[in-house]
Amino acid sequence: MDNYVAARSVSFATLAGALGIELTHFKRSKDEWVGPCPRHKPKNNKACFRYKDDGLFNCFVCLKDFCGRGSIDFYKAYTGAGFQAAVEFLTPLGISTPAQQKTAPERDSEATEEPKPFTGKYAKHFVENDWLKKRLPDAAVRERYGIGFYSNPARKSKVSNHVLIPIKDPAGVQYGWLARNPVPLEGQPKYIWPTGLPKNRFLFGGYELSQAYQLPVRVVYLVESPLCVMKFASMSLPAVSPFGWNVSDEQLHLLSTLAKGTVYLPDRNKHCEGACVAARLSAQVWCRFPELPQGHDDPEHLSLEQIQALTR
Ligand SMILES: [Zn+2]
């Protein structure tokens, strides 16, 4: 049970009001405030700071000095106060009802039950697929990671005609499949993650890395998607993916067992939020966080030379 639901529920608008921050921020999308940074108070830059309704906030000028998640983090970073002081200040401003408690976003809410190894026989129904072959031409890499295109007309499944990507623990035990819809139609999700499986516990490519290299490796590339990991592997570059741009504490720990350092390469549209992740990574391993070359939004499409140039 979370005793700090009320403190955590305080919205950005309420925070700003209570802390005397002039609210010139605007809603860029339905769940994101953007505006000048309340900490370093820029004269001209009116869009360096963002606060999302799920609590994630960061300033791409202050970087690790002003980023975090939720009203408690925000209060601490803004005022320099400790956790207890933050809770005392915020609790009266928040709302705490049973319904609120149920829906309040919790960082570890996924990790309630121990995940169980997966026993389905999906790989028996892997078929040739042009999209997958084009995206990942190296057949040896596809085989090594166990990825395939699943099509089983005899069985109705929401992951039929999807590319299936194995989700394994560091020992190589599989816990399920991440399904990638090659060509999502309007309203269809690009990815389907197995229900109930805690994503924050898995790091794609960790097991394969341990099979190919002596651990810890000097440096591992940290990229958003498993497909990008495999693309890097086909260029003999060691890479892992936290199944997204963000990295959980568990994934951070896993990473520190695999490599001494990391080159963190989220997609371009996550470069701002990524500053916060890079700061957390730096606390565990040495970390480089280079910007992608001009004209590139996704590291999956970089050449070997371009990737090597990033770390020179
Ligand atoms: Zn700032």
Boltz pocket constraint, residues with backbone or C-beta under 6 A from the ligand:
constraints:
  - pocket:
      binder: B
      contacts: [[A, 37], [A, 38], [A, 39], [A, 40], [A, 41], [A, 48], [A, 59], [A, 60], [A, 61], [A, 62], [A, 63], [A, 66]]
      max_distance: 6.0
